[in-house]
Every structure is written in structure tokens, then in C-alpha cells.
């Protein structure tokens, strides 16, 4: 058995596609129309992870509730210095600024996507 993807519902597909492609370097691999929604599939740079963004025809005015069960998606970054420059230029801010997680140099930070889903970013120790 192989894990295929995670799906989240989004309120503004243009803002979400911009975030996942420009901020997280994912690329759109497929777009499908169902009876009541569009499905957008995005993969990471290595093709090892996929997220499905579902854009329903009828969207609650206030958007979707992230809920208390969902935690976050996690992505690796090569350099927080470069990533911080990138998100600043794109108009995004950290939810939690980069910090040393374990006292050994592994850094993590968090941002939110346009719908409020949290994204953990991890810069691992390089030996």
C-alpha cells in the first residue's frame, strides 16, 4: 500500500495555488472537474508528496473551519535565510519565527496558507 495524497478544501483557489506554487515550490500536476467542484493536484519538487486542493462550487461565506483534529503539513527548507527573504517578498509572514527545536541546530518555523492551514517548515542540521 502507498500513501497518495492529502486533501483540503479552499475558499480562494487563486490565492491557494499562488501560495503552494510560489511559497512551497509545488507544481500543479492535474486539474479535474467533478459535478460540484474542481480538484487541483500539486506535487512537491521531488514528486514524493501530493496535496489535493478542492474548490467547491458552493463555499460557505466564512470559508471552512480548519478544525481541532488537523495539525499541519510539514515541508523541508534548505535555508531559513533564503526562505524568509522569499516569503517577505511575496507578502507572507511567519506564524512562529524560526527557532532551534532541540538545541542541536535543527530549526523549525510555521506559516499559514490563505485558508489558515498551518505549514511547518524544517531546516535540518547539516553535519
C-alpha positions in Angstrom: 0.0 0.0 0.0 1.2 3.5 -0.8 0.1 6.9 0.6 -1.2 9.0 -2.2 -2.2 12.5 -1.1 -4.0 14.7 1.5 -7.0 16.9 0.5 -8.0 20.3 1.9 -10.9 22.5 0.9 -10.0 26.0 -0.1 -12.1 29.2 -0.3 -10.0 31.1 -2.9 -8.3 28.8 -5.4 -6.1 31.5 -7.0 -4.7 32.6 -3.6 -4.1 28.9 -2.6 -2.4 28.0 -5.9 -0.2 31.0 -5.6 0.8 30.1 -2.0 1.5 26.4 -2.7 3.4 27.0 -6.0 5.3 30.2 -5.2 5.9 29.8 -1.4 6.3 26.0 -1.2 7.6 25.3 -4.8 4.9 22.8 -5.5 3.7 22.3 -9.1 0.3 21.7 -10.5 0.1 18.2 -11.9 -3.6 17.8 -12.6 -6.9 19.6 -12.6 -10.2 17.7 -12.7 -13.8 18.8 -12.8 -16.4 16.9 -10.8 -20.1 17.6 -10.6 -19.9 20.1 -7.9 -16.2 21.1 -7.6 -12.7 21.4 -9.1 -9.8 19.3 -7.9 -6.3 20.6 -8.2 -3.4 18.2 -7.5 0.0 19.7 -6.6 3.3 17.8 -6.1 6.5 18.7 -4.3 9.8 19.2 -6.2 10.8 15.5 -5.8 7.4 14.1 -6.7 7.1 12.3 -3.4 4.2 14.2 -1.8 0.9 15.4 -3.3 -1.8 17.7 -2.0 -5.3 18.0 -3.4 -6.9 21.4 -3.2 -10.7 21.1 -3.5 -12.6 24.2 -4.7 -16.3 23.6 -4.3 -18.9 25.5 -6.4 -20.8 26.4 -3.2 -18.5 27.7 -0.5 -19.5 28.8 3.0 -19.3 32.6 3.1 -16.9 32.4 6.1 -14.8 29.7 4.4 -14.1 26.4 6.0 -13.3 25.6 9.6 -9.8 24.1 9.9 -11.0 22.2 13.0 -9.2 20.8 16.0 -8.2 17.5 14.5 -5.9 18.7 11.7 -2.4 19.7 12.8 -0.2 20.8 9.9 1.6 19.9 6.7 5.5 19.8 7.1 8.0 20.9 4.4 11.8 21.0 4.4 13.7 24.2 3.6 17.3 24.4 2.6 17.9 27.8 4.3 15.6 29.9 6.5 17.6 32.9 5.5 16.6 32.4 1.8 13.1 31.3 2.7 12.5 34.3 4.9 13.6 36.6 2.0 11.2 34.8 -0.3 8.1 35.0 1.8 8.8 38.6 2.7 8.9 39.5 -1.0 5.7 37.5 -1.6 3.9 39.3 1.3 3.7 36.4 3.8 4.7 36.4 7.5 5.6 33.7 9.9 3.1 32.4 12.4 6.1 31.4 14.5 9.5 32.7 13.6 12.4 30.1 13.0 13.7 28.7 16.3 16.0 25.9 17.4 13.8 22.9 18.2 16.2 20.6 20.0 19.3 22.6 20.9 21.3 20.8 18.2 20.7 23.2 15.4 17.5 21.9 13.8 15.4 24.9 13.1 11.6 25.0 12.6 9.0 27.7 11.9 5.4 27.9 11.0 3.3 29.9 8.4 -0.3 29.7 7.4 -1.8 29.3 4.0 -4.6 31.6 2.8 -7.3 29.4 4.4 -5.5 29.2 7.8 -3.9 25.7 7.4 -0.6 25.6 9.3 2.6 24.7 7.5 5.6 23.6 9.5 9.0 24.3 7.9 12.1 22.4 9.0 15.7 23.2 8.3 17.7 20.2 9.4 21.2 20.1 11.0 23.8 19.8 8.3 26.9 17.8 9.6 
